[in-house]
Amino acid sequence: MLASLKTLGWITSPPGADPQDATGHRINSAGRRALFTATQWKALQEATAEGQLPAATPWPAVQALQGAGFAEYRDAEGRVQPHDHGGRNSAYLTHLGLRARPVPPDPADSGC
């Protein structure tokens, strides 16, 4: 599996790393990009510094991000909610979602 990820260019390995040992291997920007649809990737890149997703993000993209643990809905007080409650709650990236996006956005990933 690691060899396939490396061949695809989705992970970076430290010098001399054992190709069968995942220790030290890191997913790179190309690998992160491969995890998401174009719409989801755009939402990740356009989220505010606090992680609020753009209001124009289509709900299926937000639902998919939420289902995978990358996003959550929050009410006006910042409490996590199970859904948007008819548009009253806003979508935000979770800690995992914040870590998944390139900061700053990698120019090589633009337009994907």
QUIKAQUI-V668231 format. One record per residue. NEAR is the number of other ideal C-beta (glycine too) atoms within 10 Angstrom. D_CENTER is the distance of its C-alpha to the mean C-alpha in Angstrom with 1 decimal. Layout:
BEGIN
near & d_center
NEAR & D_CENTER
NEAR & D_CENTER
END
This chain:
BEGIN
near & d_center
7 & 21.3
15 & 20.6
10 & 23.0
9 & 21.2
17 & 17.8
16 & 19.8
9 & 21.7
11 & 18.7
12 & 17.7
18 & 14.3
20 & 15.5
15 & 17.8
16 & 20.9
10 & 23.3
5 & 26.8
6 & 28.9
16 & 26.2
12 & 27.4
10 & 25.5
8 & 26.0
10 & 24.6
13 & 20.9
7 & 21.8
13 & 20.5
19 & 18.3
9 & 14.9
15 & 11.9
16 & 12.1
17 & 10.4
16 & 11.8
17 & 10.6
18 & 6.9
20 & 8.0
15 & 10.0
14 & 7.6
21 & 7.1
12 & 10.1
11 & 11.3
15 & 11.2
23 & 7.6
21 & 6.8
18 & 9.7
25 & 8.8
28 & 5.8
19 & 8.6
14 & 11.3
20 & 10.4
10 & 13.4
7 & 13.8
9 & 14.1
18 & 10.7
15 & 12.7
23 & 11.3
13 & 14.0
8 & 16.9
8 & 17.1
20 & 13.8
11 & 15.5
12 & 15.7
11 & 15.0
21 & 11.4
24 & 11.2
14 & 13.1
16 & 10.9
26 & 7.8
19 & 10.5
9 & 12.1
15 & 9.5
12 & 9.3
24 & 6.0
25 & 8.6
21 & 12.3
19 & 15.4
15 & 17.7
13 & 21.3
8 & 23.3
5 & 24.0
9 & 20.4
9 & 21.0
11 & 18.3
13 & 19.6
9 & 19.1
12 & 18.9
16 & 19.5
10 & 23.2
6 & 24.4
8 & 22.3
11 & 23.4
18 & 20.1
17 & 17.0
24 & 13.3
20 & 11.4
22 & 8.1
17 & 9.2
11 & 9.8
13 & 7.2
23 & 4.5
16 & 6.7
11 & 6.9
21 & 3.8
22 & 4.9
16 & 8.4
10 & 11.1
7 & 13.2
14 & 11.7
16 & 13.2
9 & 16.1
11 & 16.2
16 & 12.9
9 & 14.5
7 & 15.7
13 & 13.7
END
